[in-house]
Amino acid sequence: MKPNLLLASVAGMALLAACQTAPADDMSDNLTAEETIEVERVMEAEGSVEIDQSAEAEMAEMAETAD
């Protein structure tokens, strides 16, 4: 039975070692200043589109309930 326990513990340690990953690199480290500004502009534009869509949906819902 001891060989089975030894094998299981070695397999468990190997599994834990394989599951560990290196920390992800920060995306901003790889971007130039111009690319970072462009990414921020795109994110702001996407945010404003979402706000516009939610406002339109809310107004449409209010119009339906008013009728």
Secondary structure as a PSIPRED ss2 file (coil, helix, strand):
# PSIPRED VFORMAT (PSIPRED V4.0)

   1 M C   1.000  0.000  0.000
   2 K H   0.000  1.000  0.000
   3 P H   0.000  1.000  0.000
   4 N H   0.000  1.000  0.000
   5 L H   0.000  1.000  0.000
   6 L H   0.000  1.000  0.000
   7 L H   0.000  1.000  0.000
   8 A H   0.000  1.000  0.000
   9 S H   0.000  1.000  0.000
  10 V H   0.000  1.000  0.000
  11 A H   0.000  1.000  0.000
  12 G H   0.000  1.000  0.000
  13 M H   0.000  1.000  0.000
  14 A H   0.000  1.000  0.000
  15 L H   0.000  1.000  0.000
  16 L H   0.000  1.000  0.000
  17 A H   0.000  1.000  0.000
  18 A H   0.000  1.000  0.000
  19 C H   0.000  1.000  0.000
  20 Q C   1.000  0.000  0.000
  21 T C   1.000  0.000  0.000
  22 A C   1.000  0.000  0.000
  23 P C   1.000  0.000  0.000
  24 A C   1.000  0.000  0.000
  25 D C   1.000  0.000  0.000
  26 D C   1.000  0.000  0.000
  27 M H   0.000  1.000  0.000
  28 S H   0.000  1.000  0.000
  29 D H   0.000  1.000  0.000
  30 N H   0.000  1.000  0.000
  31 L C   1.000  0.000  0.000
  32 T C   1.000  0.000  0.000
  33 A H   0.000  1.000  0.000
  34 E H   0.000  1.000  0.000
  35 E H   0.000  1.000  0.000
  36 T H   0.000  1.000  0.000
  37 I H   0.000  1.000  0.000
  38 E H   0.000  1.000  0.000
  39 V H   0.000  1.000  0.000
  40 E H   0.000  1.000  0.000
  41 R H   0.000  1.000  0.000
  42 V H   0.000  1.000  0.000
  43 M H   0.000  1.000  0.000
  44 E H   0.000  1.000  0.000
  45 A H   0.000  1.000  0.000
  46 E H   0.000  1.000  0.000
  47 G H   0.000  1.000  0.000
  48 S H   0.000  1.000  0.000
  49 V H   0.000  1.000  0.000
  50 E H   0.000  1.000  0.000
  51 I H   0.000  1.000  0.000
  52 D H   0.000  1.000  0.000
  53 Q H   0.000  1.000  0.000
  54 S H   0.000  1.000  0.000
  55 A H   0.000  1.000  0.000
  56 E H   0.000  1.000  0.000
  57 A H   0.000  1.000  0.000
  58 E H   0.000  1.000  0.000
  59 M H   0.000  1.000  0.000
  60 A H   0.000  1.000  0.000
  61 E H   0.000  1.000  0.000
  62 M H   0.000  1.000  0.000
  63 A H   0.000  1.000  0.000
  64 E H   0.000  1.000  0.000
  65 T H   0.000  1.000  0.000
  66 A H   0.000  1.000  0.000
  67 D C   1.000  0.000  0.000
